[in-house]
Amino acid sequence: MAHATTPQIEVCRETLAGDPNNRWVDKSTINIVYSNGTFGQISDHSPFDGLVPVVANHFVYSSLDECQGVWKGSKIVGRDLLPPRRLDFYLDDYIKVAIEESKKIYQTNIADCEIEVGCFTHYGKAFLKPHNFHPETYAQFALQLAYYTMHGRPAPTYVTAATRQFYHGRTETMRSCFPEV
């Protein structure tokens, strides 16, 4: 795996637009752990409940934090499992050409990609709580106001609405910004 530098922007750039040869870019979620312990993830929200990767990542982070990055448990994965082995794929010319074309399309798409990382530290959810604002609501308002200020019209926006408390409920989408609001 590629080595990411410590700044967040480089980790984001490598995760989003890094070498397509060492990841399965057609999967719903890609998890990358860099040699310095930094973790990056790309997820496609549509195939599964958005909370699944959040809970999984929280577990990984909490576990790493608890052991301070040094695993103290058994290094044996399981007695029933075969050791990993290299898979060699035999590709015909048609597949080889398709792979090269896909790489060209990928390079074209990432060439126009700008990545910025910001960390807002002026205040947080403790400030919002007495005003009865959920942080997600506040962030949505800020994004929509910025878009409206720049373009003079509301942004096409949806947010995830949790329906987990209902029978077979998982997540649904909700239009949170439209001209009537």
C-alpha positions, 0 to 999 in steps of 0.5 A: 500500500502507498505511504501517506504523509501525515497531513490530512490532505495527503491522506485524503488525496491518496485515499480518494485518488491514489493508485487504482492498482492496489484497491478494488475500486468497484466495491461498496466500501474501500478501507485502506490502512497506511504504514503509519497507522492512518486509516482512509475509507471510501464508501458508496452509501447506497448498498447498505445502511450508512451506519454500518461503516460508522459503527465498524470504524468506531470499533476499529478506532476504539480498539486501536485507542484502547491498546495504544496501537500495539495489539496484545492479543493472540496473533492466531486468526483461527484454527479452521482458516487456511493461510492466505495465498496469492491469487494469480489471475489469467487475463485475455487481451480483451480484459487487459485492454478494458483494464487499461481503458479503465485506468485512463478514465480513472486518471482523467477523472482524478485529474480534475479533482480538488481536495481540501480538508478543514477543521472548524475549532471555533465552537462545537456541539456544546455551543449548539445544544442550548440552541436546540440545533443538532450538529448535522442540521447546523452543518446542512444549513451552513452548506446550503446557505453557502451554495445559495450565496454562491449560486442564487438558488438552493442546492439539490440536497438530500440527507439520510433519515433514520427509520431504524425504529420502524419494522424493517427500517434502516435509512431513507432519504429526505429532501432537506432543501427546496425552494419552499423552505 
